């Protein structure tokens, strides 16, 4: 990890195409501005972790549904609730 001291208005360049600028510093934290090419995705780490967790949970649920379907007895349709009947 590279650790730098920067003041508001100072910037760093990453890989020649990404520019990170210190906007402000105070007791609550640091505000950063990030300039990057449009094809570069920039997300907060906590959001990326949350999305990955949700994707993993959805994948596990889809796998469990497929397993239940594979274990269902052959030839028997799944049980469903009868719907309302209409008379004409």
Residue frames as qw, qx, qy, qz and C-alpha x, y, z in Angstrom:
[[0.000, 0.892, 0.453, 0.000, 0.00, 0.00, 0.00],
 [0.389, 0.332, -0.011, 0.860, 1.29, 3.42, -0.93],
 [0.274, -0.793, -0.455, 0.298, 0.67, 6.07, 1.72],
 [0.356, 0.404, 0.131, 0.833, 0.89, 9.71, 0.66],
 [0.110, -0.608, -0.404, 0.674, 0.36, 13.04, 2.34],
 [0.191, 0.446, 0.495, 0.721, -1.72, 15.38, 0.19],
 [0.041, 0.357, 0.354, -0.863, -3.36, 18.76, 0.78],
 [0.465, 0.682, 0.495, -0.272, -6.60, 20.07, -0.70],
 [0.408, 0.832, -0.186, -0.328, -6.06, 20.71, -4.40],
 [0.120, -0.517, 0.822, 0.209, -3.23, 18.14, -4.67],
 [0.886, 0.244, -0.055, -0.391, -3.76, 15.15, -6.94],
 [0.441, -0.355, 0.800, 0.198, -2.30, 11.75, -7.73],
 [0.641, 0.401, -0.404, -0.515, -2.36, 9.91, -11.06],
 [0.677, -0.146, 0.715, -0.095, -3.02, 6.19, -11.29],
 [0.627, 0.204, 0.688, 0.304, -1.99, 4.33, -14.44],
 [0.194, -0.068, 0.383, 0.900, -1.93, 7.61, -16.37],
 [0.186, -0.378, -0.615, -0.667, -5.70, 7.70, -16.85],
 [0.489, -0.689, -0.532, -0.042, -7.16, 8.04, -13.37],
 [0.185, 0.433, -0.279, 0.837, -6.74, 11.26, -11.40],
 [0.507, -0.626, -0.575, 0.144, -7.61, 11.45, -7.69],
 [0.126, 0.545, -0.122, 0.820, -7.84, 14.98, -6.26],
 [0.290, -0.389, -0.666, 0.567, -8.12, 15.92, -2.58],
 [0.070, -0.707, -0.403, -0.577, -11.10, 18.28, -2.42],
 [0.336, -0.716, 0.189, -0.582, -11.28, 18.94, 1.32],
 [0.561, -0.035, -0.743, 0.364, -10.07, 17.63, 4.68],
 [0.380, -0.586, 0.188, -0.691, -11.68, 18.10, 8.07],
 [0.330, -0.327, 0.775, -0.429, -12.29, 16.21, 11.31],
 [0.820, 0.169, 0.325, -0.439, -15.02, 14.10, 9.69],
 [0.820, 0.111, 0.500, 0.255, -12.82, 12.82, 6.87],
 [0.187, -0.372, 0.488, 0.768, -11.51, 13.55, 3.40],
 [0.656, 0.620, 0.274, -0.333, -13.42, 14.44, 0.26],
 [0.410, -0.252, 0.671, 0.564, -11.91, 13.03, -2.91],
 [0.615, 0.609, -0.031, -0.500, -12.66, 13.76, -6.53],
 [0.597, -0.134, 0.732, 0.300, -11.97, 11.00, -9.06],
 [0.529, 0.637, -0.222, -0.515, -11.56, 11.55, -12.79],
 [0.486, -0.171, 0.834, 0.197, -11.39, 8.38, -14.89],
 [0.215, 0.090, -0.687, -0.688, -12.24, 7.18, -18.40],
 [0.688, -0.067, 0.020, -0.722, -15.90, 6.25, -18.85],
 [0.811, 0.085, -0.556, -0.162, -15.05, 2.55, -19.23],
 [0.307, 0.168, -0.755, 0.555, -13.57, 2.47, -15.71],
 [0.560, -0.610, -0.486, -0.279, -16.12, 1.51, -13.07],
 [0.139, 0.307, -0.541, 0.771, -15.82, 3.35, -9.76],
 [0.642, -0.551, -0.406, -0.345, -17.85, 2.13, -6.77],
 [0.354, -0.651, 0.494, -0.454, -17.50, 2.40, -3.02],
 [0.216, 0.256, -0.937, 0.098, -16.07, -0.78, -1.52],
 [0.339, 0.093, 0.755, -0.553, -19.03, -1.37, 0.81],
 [0.684, 0.406, 0.028, -0.605, -21.40, -1.28, -2.19],
 [0.517, 0.436, -0.704, -0.218, -19.24, -3.73, -4.15],
 [0.002, -0.138, 0.936, -0.324, -19.20, -6.12, -1.16],
 [0.516, 0.237, 0.503, -0.652, -22.98, -5.82, -0.74],
 [0.685, 0.449, -0.268, -0.507, -23.59, -6.58, -4.44],
 [0.364, 0.358, -0.859, -0.020, -21.24, -9.58, -4.31],
 [0.214, -0.011, 0.847, -0.487, -23.04, -10.93, -1.21],
 [0.633, 0.350, 0.252, -0.643, -26.44, -10.53, -2.88],
 [0.609, 0.462, -0.535, -0.361, -25.21, -12.27, -6.04],
 [0.169, 0.244, -0.938, 0.176, -23.84, -15.15, -3.98],
 [0.389, 0.136, 0.690, -0.595, -27.12, -15.44, -2.03],
 [0.679, 0.425, -0.026, -0.598, -29.18, -15.40, -5.24],
 [0.477, 0.419, -0.749, -0.189, -26.94, -18.04, -6.81],
 [0.046, -0.107, 0.930, -0.349, -27.33, -20.27, -3.76],
 [0.542, 0.277, 0.468, -0.640, -31.12, -19.86, -3.84],
 [0.661, 0.468, -0.332, -0.483, -31.23, -20.69, -7.56],
 [0.304, 0.334, -0.892, 0.021, -29.08, -23.77, -6.91],
 [0.259, 0.040, 0.825, -0.501, -31.39, -24.89, -4.09],
 [0.650, 0.377, 0.160, -0.640, -34.48, -24.44, -6.30],
 [0.583, 0.454, -0.600, -0.307, -32.84, -26.54, -9.03],
 [0.087, 0.216, -0.942, 0.243, -31.95, -29.22, -6.49],
 [0.468, 0.181, 0.617, -0.606, -35.54, -29.38, -5.20],
 [0.692, 0.452, -0.142, -0.544, -36.81, -29.68, -8.76],
 [0.440, 0.413, -0.790, -0.108, -34.33, -32.47, -9.50],
 [0.050, -0.093, 0.916, -0.387, -35.40, -34.35, -6.35],
 [0.622, 0.146, 0.209, -0.740, -39.15, -34.09, -7.12],
 [0.606, 0.098, 0.789, 0.006, -40.76, -37.42, -8.06],
 [0.022, 0.136, -0.642, -0.754, -40.94, -37.91, -11.81],
 [0.154, -0.359, -0.830, -0.399, -44.36, -37.79, -13.42],
 [0.212, -0.712, -0.603, 0.290, -46.02, -35.82, -10.63],
 [0.179, 0.707, 0.132, 0.671, -46.82, -32.22, -11.44],
 [0.200, 0.077, -0.510, 0.833, -46.02, -29.75, -8.67],
 [0.125, -0.648, -0.724, 0.200, -48.84, -29.01, -6.25],
 [0.043, 0.231, 0.094, 0.967, -50.58, -25.72, -6.85],
 [0.217, 0.342, 0.596, -0.694, -53.49, -24.01, -5.21],
 [0.268, 0.559, 0.726, 0.297, -56.73, -24.14, -7.14],
 [0.057, 0.007, 0.080, 0.995, -57.59, -20.79, -8.66],
 [0.430, 0.352, 0.406, -0.725, -61.01, -19.15, -8.74],
 [0.274, 0.265, 0.848, 0.370, -63.44, -20.73, -11.14],
 [0.301, 0.282, -0.011, -0.911, -65.79, -18.76, -13.31],
 [0.421, 0.389, 0.819, -0.020, -69.10, -19.93, -14.67],
 [0.094, 0.181, -0.362, -0.909, -70.37, -18.73, -18.01]]
